[in-house]
C-alpha cells in the first residue's frame, strides 16, 4: 500500500522558521529529495485531517512543522527544550520547582496559547497518549512529553494551531501536537550528548541509539535513550532575595502565649533566634513585654530547594510494519519510559496544626502551655527531598487497507502511566505526643510516663542546638512519608475510512467517516496515614478511583471547489453519559490560492472539554506562596482542593484568519490572526483570590491562634466553572534563503503577539491579563510579545546558526511598582518584570565527509544563553517566573552523532 504522510506546502515553507532552524538549507535539500522519490504517492495524510490529500494541498488550518534537523539545531535534549522555544507556547510547566510543580517533578508539558496544559491534544503517530496520573497543582492531568518517545526516533513534530475538537475530540481545544517517528529506517545511529551549566554542578548526559532494518514487505525499528541530569539548587544560583523564601514557621520557632489583657500573641523563642540562623520579624518594639519579643523567627527555606531536579530517564520505542499482498498493512508500536526525579526540599515542612507544648515540658520557659508555631527541623539540618517515579507503557496497533477510491484503518491503543510521589512530613499525633514527653517508637502513650524510660520529650526550643539536643529516636518516631501511588489508564478503539464521493471543479470531493471508543481510568492510592489526614503539612487525602467512557462519531468532507479553492467541513459527536452528556462540534475551514505567490486561509470551530475524573472526584493539597492581607506578610501555606461533581463542561469557539505570501523565490511570509473564546472554563479557584475575597472566612481560611487575625495556615478551595476567557493574537513567520559563494544563509523570524487575554475570574472579577503575570487570578503568565530571530549558514561540511530570543516585559500583579507586596491594590501600577533577551549558537561539522569515512560522523558544539543572562527578577519564591523563563543560565553542550 502506498500510504504516506507529508507536510503541507504552507508547513514546508515555515517549518524551519518556527524554531529558526540553522540547517534549513540542508532540511530543504532533504525535502526536495523526498518529493522526487514520492511522485507515486497515492494517499497523503496531514495532521488535522482524516481525508487523503493531493500533493499540492495547502492546509486551511495553521500548521507548523518542526523536523529533526531543526530539533537538533536548537540543541534540544528533550521535547521540553523544543516547546520552551515555541512562541505559541505560554505557561507550560517544564521547570520542576516545588512552587509550581509540587508533585510532578521530572515531567514536561505543552500549553498552546496559555489555555491550559490539558487543553492541547498530544499525539504519537496520530494516536493518543495517556495522561500523567499525578495532576498539576491546578488539578490538571496532562500528557508528559518527557515520557513520550526517544528524541532520536522523532522525524518531525506537527502543530495544528487552531481548535481541532471537531476532528479529534474534546482534548484538542487549543490545538494538536503530533510527534511523528521515523518510518522505514534502515541502518544504525548512535549519539552522545554532554551539557554543562555555568552554575553549580548542573550537568546532563544523554546516550541514544536507533536501529532499523527493512525487508521486501516490512520494517522493524527500535530506539532507546538514557538521560542523567544533575541538580541545580537555589543555593548554587540565588535569584531570589532571602525574604522571598522566608517562612514565618521556622526552627527556632515562635510560640503563642496568652498575655493577660492582650490575648494570644506570637513570641519568638526566648532561647535565641538569630544566633541559630533564624530571621527575627518583630511585630512590636523589643521590650513591649519585658524579656520577650513579639513576632516570628523566620526560616529561609529557599537554599534547600532545586531549580533543576536530579533526574534519570530511560525511554524505549519499538515499531514494526508489514505489508500483505492484498494491500493491507499491519503496524504496531510499543513504548516504555522509566523516569526518576528527586527535587530538593526543606529539612521539614511547617507544622500547621498548632500543637501544644505543655507547661511541664522541661525546656518550656513560659510557665504555661503554649502553641508551637514552627517546624520540627530547620537551620543546621540537611534538606529532605521529594521523589517521583514515573513508569509509562504504551502499545498501539492498526490495520490499514486501500480501496479503489480511498483507504480504511482500524486501530487499538492502550497506554498506562504509574506515578509514585513520596515526600517526608511530620505526623500530627506522634509529634504532639513527643511534645508531651511521650515520644519514641517504643513508648506506650497510655501507660508510659513523660520523659522516662522509652518515652522522650521532643525539644522544640533553641536549646536543642546546645544543651538539650533531640535524639534520632524521638525524631524518627514522628516522621512519616506520604506516598501517593497514582495510575492513569487509556484505552482507545478507532475505525475510519476515507473515500472519494463525487467530482467538483478542483477534483474529487472526499469524505471521511469514523467512530471511536475510549476509556479513561484514574486512581490515586494514598498511604494509610494520608487516608487518616495524619500529616501536619501535606495533611492527606482520601483515595480516588474513577473512570470515564466516551463514544464518538465523526465525519469530514474535503471539497476542492476549484483548483484554487479548498473547503473543509468536519463534525464530531461525543457522548460522555451521566451528568456531562453529549456534544456536537463543527469546523469549517477554507483555503484560497489567489495566485502562485499569495494564498488565504480561514477556519472556525467549536470545542467541548468535559470535567475529568480528578476534577470531579479528586482532591489534593499543594504548597503555595500566599500574600496574607490580614497579617500583611507573604507566607507559604497549604492549599486544600476538593473535587466538584457539579461541574459543567466547558465550551469554546475558535477562529483563525491567515495569509501566505511569497513575493519572490526563497522568501516566505506567514501571518495569522487567531482567537479563542471560552465559556464555563473549568479552573481551580485561585487561592490568593479566595483569600482576598474574604480573608476571615473560617470555612475556607484556617489560621493559627485567633481564627480571624492569626497567621495563615491553610486555604480550602475547589474547582469551578469560571465565566469566560478570551485570548487572541498574531503569529508571524518569515524566512529567506540566500545562496552565495560563501555558502547559503537563511535569516528567519518567528513572533507571537498576544492582543487579548481577558479573564472573568469568579473571585478576581474582570481581568485584562495580556502582558501580565496573572498571579492573583486563574490565568497564566502572558508576556505580550515573543520573538525568535535566527540566522543560519551552511557551506560544504560546515553549518552554523545564531539565535536571538526575546520575551517582552510584563506586569507582576503580586507586587506593586515600588517593590512592595500588592495587599489591597497598587495606586501606581504593578511591578514591571523586565524584558529578556538570550543568545544561542551552534556549529556543526561533518567529520565523516572531512575524513572520507564510510560512516557519518557529525560533531555539534553549541551554547544556550551564551551571555549567561539572569532571568528577570521576581519578588516571589525562587525569584523568577518558572512558567516563562529558564533559571539555568549558560549551558554549553557537545554532541557526536554516528550513523552506519
LORO-594844 format. One record per residue (C-alpha): z, y, x; residue number from 1. Coordinates in steps of 0.2 Angstrom, whole numbers, plus 5000, padded with zeros to 4 digits. Last residue first. Layout:
residues N
    up  north  east    i
     Z      Y     X  NUM
...
END
This chain:
residues 900
    up  north  east    i
  5050   5017  5131  900
  5058   5034  5127  899
  5071   5042  5137  898
  5081   5058  5131  897
  5092   5067  5143  896
  5103   5081  5135  895
  5113   5095  5143  894
  5125   5107  5135  893
  5134   5123  5137  892
  5145   5129  5123  891
  5151   5147  5123  890
  5164   5152  5109  889
  5172   5138  5099  888
  5178   5148  5084  887
  5162   5147  5074  886
  5160   5159  5060  885
  5156   5159  5041  884
  5168   5147  5032  883
  5181   5147  5046  882
  5184   5166  5044  881
  5194   5171  5059  880
  5212   5173  5065  879
  5219   5156  5064  878
  5229   5160  5048  877
  5224   5178  5042  876
  5222   5195  5049  875
  5204   5192  5053  874
  5195   5195  5069  873
  5176   5194  5071  872
  5171   5178  5080  871
  5173   5180  5099  870
  5157   5182  5108  869
  5155   5169  5123  868
  5139   5178  5130  867
  5129   5161  5128  866
  5134   5158  5110  865
  5126   5141  5112  864
  5119   5136  5128  863
  5105   5125  5134  862
  5098   5112  5146  861
  5086   5098  5140  860
  5078   5084  5150  859
  5064   5074  5143  858
  5060   5057  5151  857
  5045   5048  5143  856
  5041   5031  5151  855
  5026   5026  5161  854
  5030   5038  5174  853
  5020   5052  5181  852
  5034   5061  5190  851
  5031   5078  5181  850
  5025   5069  5165  849
  5041   5058  5164  848
  5051   5073  5168  847
  5046   5083  5153  846
  5056   5099  5155  845
  5066   5108  5142  844
  5075   5125  5142  843
  5087   5131  5128  842
  5094   5147  5123  841
  5107   5154  5110  840
  5113   5172  5108  839
  5126   5177  5096  838
  5128   5193  5085  837
  5142   5196  5073  836
  5145   5210  5060  835
  5163   5216  5060  834
  5175   5211  5045  833
  5179   5228  5036  832
  5197   5230  5030  831
  5196   5234  5011  830
  5195   5251  5003  829
  5204   5267  5005  828
  5216   5265  4990  827
  5218   5246  4993  826
  5226   5236  4979  825
  5243   5229  4974  824
  5248   5219  4990  823
  5232   5220  5001  822
  5241   5217  5018  821
  5240   5231  5031  820
  5225   5233  5043  819
  5221   5251  5039  818
  5206   5246  5029  817
  5216   5235  5017  816
  5218   5216  5019  815
  5215   5200  5009  814
  5199   5208  5002  813
  5191   5206  5018  812
  5174   5216  5017  811
  5158   5211  5025  810
  5149   5214  5041  809
  5132   5206  5044  808
  5128   5190  5052  807
  5115   5190  5066  806
  5108   5175  5076  805
  5097   5179  5091  804
  5088   5163  5098  803
  5078   5160  5114  802
  5067   5146  5117  801
  5060   5136  5132  800
  5046   5123  5135  799
  5039   5116  5151  798
  5028   5101  5153  797
  5012   5111  5150  796
  5017   5128  5143  795
  5028   5131  5128  794
  5037   5147  5124  793
  5048   5150  5108  792
  5056   5166  5102  791
  5068   5166  5088  790
  5077   5178  5076  789
  5089   5171  5064  788
  5096   5184  5051  787
  5110   5183  5039  786
  5113   5198  5027  785
  5125   5201  5013  784
  5140   5192  5020  783
  5147   5181  5006  782
  5163   5172  5009  781
  5167   5161  4994  780
  5171   5164  4976  779
  5185   5160  4965  778
  5195   5176  4969  777
  5208   5184  4981  776
  5199   5178  4997  775
  5182   5184  4991  774
  5176   5188  5009  773
  5165   5201  5003  772
  5147   5207  5005  771
  5142   5202  4988  770
  5158   5198  4978  769
  5157   5211  4964  768
  5171   5205  4954  767
  5175   5205  4936  766
  5193   5199  4932  765
  5205   5192  4946  764
  5213   5179  4935  763
  5200   5171  4924  762
  5187   5176  4938  761
  5170   5184  4932  760
  5160   5184  4948  759
  5145   5193  4953  758
  5136   5188  4970  757
  5121   5200  4970  756
  5108   5206  4982  755
  5111   5192  4995  754
  5099   5194  5010  753
  5093   5179  5018  752
  5083   5180  5035  751
  5071   5169  5045  750
  5061   5176  5059  749
  5049   5169  5072  748
  5041   5173  5088  747
  5030   5159  5095  746
  5023   5160  5112  745
  5010   5148  5119  744
  5007   5146  5138  743
  5005   5158  5152  742
  4986   5158  5149  741
  4990   5164  5132  740
  4991   5157  5114  739
  5001   5167  5101  738
  5009   5158  5086  737
  5017   5169  5073  736
  5031   5165  5061  735
  5039   5174  5046  734
  5052   5169  5034  733
  5061   5180  5021  732
  5073   5174  5008  731
  5079   5187  4995  730
  5094   5187  4984  729
  5103   5182  4968  728
  5120   5177  4963  727
  5128   5176  4945  726
  5145   5168  4942  725
  5152   5167  4924  724
  5166   5163  4913  723
  5178   5152  4923  722
  5180   5134  4916  721
  5197   5129  4923  720
  5205   5118  4936  719
  5224   5118  4938  718
  5238   5129  4946  717
  5256   5127  4951  716
  5262   5139  4966  715
  5276   5134  4978  714
  5289   5141  4989  713
  5289   5160  4988  712
  5305   5168  4994  711
  5317   5174  4980  710
  5314   5188  4968  709
  5312   5180  4951  708
  5318   5162  4953  707
  5333   5169  4964  706
  5336   5156  4978  705
  5320   5149  4983  704
  5304   5152  4973  703
  5293   5142  4962  702
  5279   5151  4953  701
  5269   5142  4939  700
  5282   5139  4925  699
  5294   5152  4933  698
  5282   5166  4930  697
  5288   5180  4942  696
  5272   5184  4952  695
  5262   5186  4936  694
  5244   5189  4938  693
  5246   5191  4957  692
  5252   5174  4959  691
  5238   5166  4949  690
  5226   5177  4959  689
  5233   5171  4975  688
  5232   5153  4969  687
  5214   5154  4964  686
  5212   5143  4949  685
  5201   5128  4954  684
  5184   5130  4948  683
  5172   5124  4935  682
  5159   5137  4930  681
  5158   5139  4911  680
  5142   5149  4913  679
  5132   5150  4929  678
  5117   5162  4933  677
  5106   5158  4949  676
  5093   5170  4955  675
  5080   5169  4969  674
  5067   5181  4976  673
  5056   5173  4989  672
  5046   5180  5003  671
  5035   5170  5016  670
  5024   5176  5030  669
  5013   5166  5041  668
  5003   5171  5056  667
  4993   5158  5065  666
  4976   5164  5059  665
  4976   5180  5049  664
  4984   5189  5034  663
  4993   5173  5030  662
  5003   5177  5015  661
  5015   5166  5004  660
  5024   5174  4989  659
  5039   5168  4979  658
  5048   5170  4962  657
  5063   5159  4959  656
  5073   5155  4943  655
  5089   5147  4940  654
  5099   5144  4924  653
  5116   5137  4924  652
  5129   5126  4914  651
  5146   5120  4917  650
  5153   5105  4908  649
  5169   5108  4898  648
  5187   5105  4905  647
  5200   5099  4893  646
  5205   5084  4904  645
  5212   5096  4917  644
  5218   5089  4933  643
  5234   5096  4942  642
  5235   5107  4957  641
  5251   5110  4967  640
  5249   5124  4980  639
  5262   5123  4994  638
  5266   5139  5003  637
  5262   5148  5019  636
  5269   5166  5019  635
  5262   5184  5020  634
  5275   5196  5015  633
  5279   5210  5002  632
  5293   5199  4995  631
  5287   5202  4977  630
  5268   5204  4981  629
  5268   5187  4990  628
  5252   5186  5001  627
  5248   5167  5002  626
  5242   5156  5016  625
  5238   5139  5009  624
  5244   5121  5011  623
  5237   5109  4998  622
  5245   5098  4985  621
  5234   5086  4974  620
  5228   5082  4957  619
  5216   5071  4948  618
  5212   5067  4930  617
  5198   5079  4925  616
  5194   5087  4942  615
  5195   5071  4951  614
  5184   5061  4939  613
  5171   5074  4940  612
  5168   5088  4927  611
  5149   5088  4922  610
  5137   5099  4931  609
  5122   5105  4920  608
  5106   5113  4925  607
  5092   5125  4919  606
  5075   5128  4926  605
  5063   5142  4930  604
  5050   5142  4944  603
  5037   5154  4952  602
  5024   5153  4965  601
  5011   5165  4972  600
  4997   5162  4985  599
  4988   5173  4998  598
  4977   5169  5013  597
  4964   5157  5006  596
  4964   5167  4990  595
  4974   5170  4974  594
  4982   5152  4976  593
  4993   5150  4961  592
  5009   5139  4960  591
  5019   5137  4943  590
  5035   5129  4940  589
  5044   5125  4923  588
  5060   5115  4923  587
  5069   5108  4908  586
  5087   5101  4906  585
  5093   5091  4892  584
  5112   5087  4891  583
  5124   5074  4885  582
  5142   5072  4880  581
  5157   5078  4891  580
  5171   5072  4879  579
  5165   5054  4879  578
  5148   5050  4885  577
  5140   5055  4901  576
  5122   5056  4894  575
  5108   5064  4904  574
  5091   5069  4898  573
  5078   5076  4911  572
  5063   5087  4908  571
  5049   5092  4921  570
  5034   5103  4919  569
  5024   5108  4935  568
  5009   5119  4934  567
  4995   5121  4948  566
  4982   5135  4948  565
  4969   5137  4962  564
  4958   5122  4959  563
  4961   5124  4941  562
  4973   5118  4928  561
  4981   5106  4941  560
  4994   5100  4929  559
  5009   5089  4935  558
  5019   5082  4921  557
  5037   5076  4925  556
  5048   5065  4915  555
  5066   5060  4915  554
  5079   5048  4907  553
  5097   5047  4912  552
  5112   5036  4908  551
  5128   5041  4917  550
  5144   5031  4918  549
  5160   5039  4925  548
  5175   5031  4933  547
  5194   5033  4935  546
  5209   5028  4946  545
  5221   5041  4952  544
  5239   5038  4959  543
  5253   5050  4956  542
  5256   5064  4968  541
  5267   5068  4982  540
  5278   5083  4989  539
  5267   5089  5003  538
  5282   5100  5008  537
  5299   5091  5005  536
  5292   5074  5002  535
  5299   5061  4989  534
  5287   5065  4974  533
  5290   5047  4968  532
  5272   5042  4970  531
  5272   5050  4987  530
  5286   5038  4992  529
  5276   5024  4986  528
  5260   5028  4996  527
  5246   5037  4987  526
  5231   5027  4980  525
  5217   5038  4976  524
  5203   5030  4966  523
  5185   5036  4962  522
  5171   5027  4953  521
  5154   5034  4950  520
  5141   5024  4940  519
  5123   5027  4939  518
  5109   5022  4928  517
  5092   5030  4929  516
  5076   5030  4919  515
  5058   5036  4924  514
  5042   5044  4919  513
  5030   5053  4930  512
  5013   5060  4923  511
  4998   5066  4932  510
  4984   5078  4927  509
  4968   5074  4936  508
  4958   5087  4944  507
  4958   5106  4945  506
  4950   5109  4928  505
  4958   5095  4919  504
  4957   5076  4919  503
  4968   5065  4909  502
  4983   5053  4912  501
  4985   5049  4930  500
  5000   5039  4935  499
  5018   5040  4941  498
  5031   5026  4938  497
  5050   5026  4938  496
  5065   5015  4940  495
  5082   5018  4945  494
  5099   5009  4947  493
  5113   5018  4956  492
  5130   5013  4961  491
  5142   5024  4969  490
  5160   5020  4974  489
  5173   5033  4981  488
  5189   5026  4988  487
  5205   5035  4993  486
  5220   5029  5003  485
  5233   5044  5004  484
  5247   5041  5016  483
  5262   5052  5017  482
  5272   5048  5032  481
  5291   5048  5032  480
  5305   5057  5042  479
  5322   5057  5035  478
  5329   5042  5045  477
  5319   5046  5061  476
  5329   5062  5063  475
  5345   5053  5062  474
  5341   5040  5075  473
  5332   5052  5086  472
  5348   5061  5089  471
  5351   5079  5085  470
  5358   5091  5098  469
  5376   5098  5097  468
  5379   5109  5112  467
  5363   5117  5116  466
  5347   5117  5105  465
  5355   5109  5090  464
  5367   5124  5091  463
  5353   5133  5083  462
  5358   5126  5066  461
  5350   5112  5056  460
  5362   5099  5063  459
  5359   5082  5055  458
  5376   5074  5052  457
  5377   5055  5056  456
  5382   5039  5047  455
  5382   5023  5056  454
  5400   5025  5061  453
  5407   5042  5055  452
  5399   5059  5052  451
  5401   5058  5033  450
  5410   5042  5027  449
  5399   5027  5021  448
  5402   5018  5005  447
  5388   5026  4994  446
  5376   5033  5007  445
  5377   5017  5017  444
  5371   5022  5034  443
  5359   5010  5044  442
  5344   5021  5043  441
  5354   5037  5048  440
  5360   5052  5039  439
  5376   5053  5028  438
  5383   5068  5036  437
  5379   5079  5020  436
  5365   5087  5030  435
  5358   5069  5033  434
  5360   5065  5014  433
  5349   5080  5010  432
  5336   5075  5023  431
  5336   5057  5015  430
  5333   5064  4998  429
  5319   5075  5002  428
  5309   5065  5015  427
  5302   5076  5029  426
  5283   5075  5032  425
  5271   5065  5043  424
  5252   5066  5038  423
  5240   5052  5034  422
  5223   5053  5026  421
  5213   5037  5023  420
  5195   5038  5016  419
  5185   5023  5010  418
  5167   5028  5005  417
  5156   5016  4996  416
  5137   5016  4993  415
  5126   5005  4982  414
  5108   5009  4979  413
  5095   5000  4969  412
  5077   5004  4967  411
  5062   5001  4956  410
  5046   5010  4960  409
  5029   5012  4952  408
  5012   5019  4958  407
  4996   5028  4952  406
  4979   5027  4945  405
  4974   5009  4948  404
  4991   5003  4951  403
  5001   5003  4967  402
  5019   4995  4969  401
  5035   5000  4976  400
  5051   4989  4977  399
  5067   4996  4982  398
  5083   4993  4992  397
  5098   5004  4997  396
  5114   4999  5005  395
  5128   5011  5011  394
  5144   5009  5019  393
  5156   5024  5024  392
  5173   5022  5033  391
  5183   5038  5035  390
  5200   5038  5044  389
  5209   5055  5044  388
  5225   5059  5054  387
  5237   5073  5054  386
  5246   5078  5070  385
  5264   5081  5073  384
  5267   5095  5085  383
  5279   5094  5100  382
  5296   5101  5099  381
  5304   5117  5108  380
  5302   5128  5093  379
  5302   5120  5076  378
  5310   5104  5069  377
  5318   5101  5052  376
  5311   5116  5044  375
  5318   5132  5036  374
  5328   5139  5022  373
  5344   5129  5020  372
  5355   5133  5005  371
  5373   5137  5009  370
  5390   5129  5006  369
  5404   5139  5011  368
  5414   5144  5027  367
  5399   5152  5035  366
  5399   5144  5052  365
  5392   5127  5047  364
  5392   5116  5063  363
  5404   5103  5057  362
  5397   5102  5040  361
  5412   5104  5028  360
  5404   5119  5019  359
  5389   5108  5014  358
  5372   5112  5020  357
  5362   5112  5004  356
  5343   5108  5002  355
  5331   5122  4996  354
  5317   5110  4991  353
  5303   5119  5001  352
  5306   5112  5018  351
  5293   5120  5030  350
  5282   5106  5038  349
  5287   5098  5055  348
  5282   5099  5073  347
  5267   5109  5067  346
  5250   5101  5066  345
  5235   5097  5076  344
  5220   5088  5070  343
  5216   5070  5072  342
  5199   5063  5067  341
  5191   5045  5065  340
  5174   5042  5058  339
  5166   5025  5056  338
  5149   5026  5048  337
  5138   5012  5041  336
  5120   5012  5035  335
  5109   4998  5027  334
  5091   5000  5022  333
  5079   4990  5012  332
  5060   4992  5008  331
  5049   4980  4999  330
  5030   4985  4997  329
  5019   4978  4983  328
  5000   4980  4986  327
  4997   4962  4981  326
  4996   4956  4999  325
  5014   4960  5002  324
  5020   4975  5013  323
  5037   4973  5022  322
  5050   4986  5026  321
  5066   4986  5036  320
  5079   4999  5039  319
  5095   4999  5050  318
  5107   5013  5052  317
  5123   5015  5062  316
  5136   5028  5065  315
  5151   5028  5076  314
  5162   5043  5077  313
  5176   5049  5087  312
  5186   5065  5084  311
  5200   5076  5091  310
  5199   5091  5079  309
  5192   5108  5083  308
  5201   5124  5078  307
  5217   5115  5081  306
  5235   5118  5076  305
  5251   5118  5087  304
  5248   5136  5093  303
  5248   5143  5075  302
  5266   5138  5070  301
  5274   5154  5075  300
  5291   5152  5067  299
  5301   5166  5059  298
  5319   5168  5058  297
  5322   5177  5041  296
  5332   5191  5035  295
  5350   5198  5033  294
  5359   5198  5050  293
  5377   5193  5051  292
  5392   5199  5061  291
  5397   5213  5049  290
  5385   5213  5034  289
  5374   5228  5035  288
  5377   5226  5054  287
  5358   5225  5058  286
  5348   5235  5046  285
  5342   5226  5030  284
  5327   5214  5028  283
  5326   5209  5046  282
  5312   5198  5052  281
  5318   5188  5068  280
  5305   5179  5077  279
  5311   5162  5084  278
  5309   5155  5101  277
  5327   5149  5104  276
  5334   5166  5110  275
  5325   5174  5096  274
  5335   5165  5083  273
  5353   5163  5088  272
  5370   5155  5082  271
  5371   5167  5067  270
  5356   5158  5059  269
  5347   5172  5050  268
  5355   5176  5033  267
  5345   5175  5017  266
  5355   5183  5002  265
  5362   5175  4987  264
  5371   5188  4976  263
  5376   5206  4982  262
  5393   5209  4974  261
  5401   5195  4983  260
  5389   5188  4996  259
  5382   5170  4992  258
  5373   5164  5007  257
  5355   5158  5008  256
  5352   5151  5025  255
  5339   5155  5038  254
  5332   5144  5051  253
  5331   5141  5070  252
  5320   5132  5066  251
  5307   5141  5055  250
  5303   5145  5037  249
  5297   5163  5037  248
  5281   5156  5044  247
  5271   5165  5057  246
  5253   5162  5059  245
  5246   5180  5056  244
  5262   5187  5065  243
  5257   5179  5081  242
  5240   5188  5080  241
  5225   5177  5078  240
  5211   5173  5090  239
  5221   5163  5102  238
  5209   5152  5112  237
  5218   5137  5120  236
  5234   5139  5110  235
  5223   5138  5094  234
  5219   5121  5100  233
  5201   5114  5104  232
  5200   5095  5103  231
  5190   5083  5112  230
  5174   5076  5104  229
  5168   5058  5106  228
  5152   5054  5097  227
  5143   5037  5096  226
  5126   5034  5088  225
  5116   5019  5082  224
  5098   5016  5076  223
  5089   5001  5070  222
  5071   4999  5064  221
  5061   4985  5057  220
  5043   4986  5052  219
  5030   4977  5041  218
  5014   4969  5037  217
  5005   4967  5053  216
  5020   4969  5063  215
  5031   4984  5069  214
  5046   4985  5080  213
  5059   4999  5081  212
  5074   5003  5092  211
  5084   5019  5092  210
  5099   5023  5103  209
  5112   5037  5104  208
  5126   5042  5115  207
  5136   5058  5112  206
  5149   5066  5122  205
  5158   5082  5117  204
  5170   5093  5127  203
  5184   5106  5121  202
  5197   5105  5135  201
  5202   5123  5133  200
  5189   5137  5131  199
  5172   5139  5138  198
  5166   5123  5129  197
  5157   5108  5137  196
  5143   5098  5129  195
  5136   5081  5136  194
  5122   5072  5127  193
  5114   5055  5131  192
  5098   5049  5123  191
  5090   5032  5120  190
  5073   5028  5113  189
  5064   5011  5111  188
  5047   5007  5103  187
  5038   5006  5087  186
  5044   5017  5073  185
  5036   5013  5056  184
  5045   5027  5047  183
  5058   5040  5055  182
  5072   5045  5043  181
  5071   5058  5029  180
  5086   5068  5025  179
  5083   5077  5008  178
  5093   5092  5004  177
  5092   5097  4986  176
  5095   5113  4976  175
  5109   5123  4969  174
  5112   5113  4953  173
  5106   5097  4960  172
  5122   5087  4956  171
  5117   5087  4937  170
  5102   5077  4938  169
  5087   5074  4950  168
  5071   5081  4941  167
  5078   5093  4929  166
  5093   5096  4940  165
  5082   5104  4953  164
  5088   5122  4955  163
  5079   5132  4969  162
  5080   5129  4987  161
  5072   5112  4989  160
  5076   5108  5007  159
  5068   5094  5017  158
  5076   5087  5033  157
  5065   5079  5046  156
  5062   5063  5056  155
  5080   5058  5057  154
  5084   5042  5067  153
  5091   5050  5082  152
  5103   5060  5072  151
  5112   5044  5066  150
  5114   5044  5047  149
  5125   5050  5033  148
  5143   5050  5039  147
  5143   5068  5047  146
  5134   5074  5031  145
  5150   5070  5020  144
  5144   5071  5002  143
  5156   5082  4992  142
  5171   5079  4981  141
  5178   5096  4975  140
  5196   5098  4972  139
  5197   5116  4979  138
  5207   5110  4994  137
  5192   5098  4997  136
  5191   5081  4990  135
  5195   5064  4998  134
  5183   5051  4992  133
  5168   5059  5001  132
  5153   5057  4990  131
  5141   5043  4989  130
  5123   5045  4994  129
  5108   5047  4983  128
  5091   5041  4986  127
  5075   5051  4992  126
  5076   5045  5010  125
  5094   5050  5011  124
  5098   5063  4998  123
  5111   5076  4996  122
  5112   5086  4980  121
  5119   5103  4982  120
  5133   5109  4969  119
  5147   5099  4977  118
  5150   5111  4992  117
  5150   5126  4980  116
  5138   5139  4974  115
  5138   5148  4990  114
  5119   5149  4990  113
  5117   5131  4997  112
  5134   5124  5002  111
  5132   5109  5014  110
  5145   5098  5020  109
  5155   5092  5035  108
  5169   5079  5038  107
  5181   5076  5053  106
  5196   5085  5045  105
  5196   5082  5026  104
  5214   5083  5022  103
  5219   5102  5024  102
  5201   5108  5026  101
  5203   5127  5024  100
  5220   5130  5032   99
  5221   5114  5041   98
  5206   5118  5052   97
  5191   5106  5052   96
  5177   5119  5054   95
  5162   5112  5044   94
  5167   5119  5027   93
  5151   5127  5020   92
  5153   5145  5013   91
  5135   5150  5013   90
  5120   5140  5018   89
  5103   5149  5015   88
  5104   5157  5032   87
  5103   5140  5040   86
  5112   5140  5057   85
  5128   5131  5050   84
  5116   5118  5042   83
  5109   5112  5058   82
  5125   5111  5068   81
  5133   5102  5053   80
  5120   5088  5054   79
  5126   5083  5071   78
  5123   5087  5090   77
  5111   5101  5086   76
  5104   5109  5102   75
  5094   5121  5092   74
  5078   5113  5099   73
  5083   5096  5095   72
  5083   5100  5076   71
  5066   5109  5078   70
  5058   5094  5086   69
  5066   5083  5073   68
  5058   5092  5058   67
  5065   5106  5047   66
  5056   5108  5031   65
  5059   5122  5018   64
  5053   5121  5000   63
  5053   5135  4988   62
  5046   5127  4971   61
  5028   5129  4966   60
  5024   5117  4980   59
  5007   5119  4988   58
  4995   5104  4986   57
  4981   5102  4998   56
  4985   5084  5002   55
  4984   5079  4984   54
  5000   5075  4975   53
  5009   5059  4968   52
  5022   5064  4954   51
  5040   5061  4957   50
  5043   5079  4963   49
  5055   5090  4972   48
  5054   5082  4989   47
  5036   5078  4991   46
  5026   5061  4988   45
  5008   5059  4993   44
  4998   5044  4987   43
  4980   5040  4993   42
  4981   5044  5011   41
  4965   5039  5020   40
  4965   5055  5030   39
  4982   5051  5037   38
  4977   5050  5056   37
  4970   5067  5057   36
  4985   5074  5047   35
  4997   5066  5060   34
  4988   5073  5074   33
  4989   5091  5067   32
  5007   5088  5063   31
  5011   5083  5081   30
  5001   5098  5088   29
  5011   5109  5076   28
  5028   5102  5082   27
  5022   5105  5100   26
  5019   5123  5096   25
  5035   5124  5085   24
  5045   5120  5101   23
  5057   5134  5100   22
  5061   5131  5081   21
  5067   5147  5073   20
  5078   5137  5062   19
  5068   5140  5046   18
  5053   5146  5057   17
  5048   5129  5062   16
  5046   5123  5045   15
  5038   5139  5038   14
  5019   5134  5039   13
  5022   5116  5035   12
  5033   5120  5020   11
  5019   5130  5012   10
  5006   5116  5015    9
  5018   5103  5008    8
  5026   5091  5020    7
  5021   5073  5019    6
  5027   5057  5012    5
  5017   5041  5012    4
  5011   5027  5001    3
  4996   5017  5006    2
  5000   5000  5000    1
END
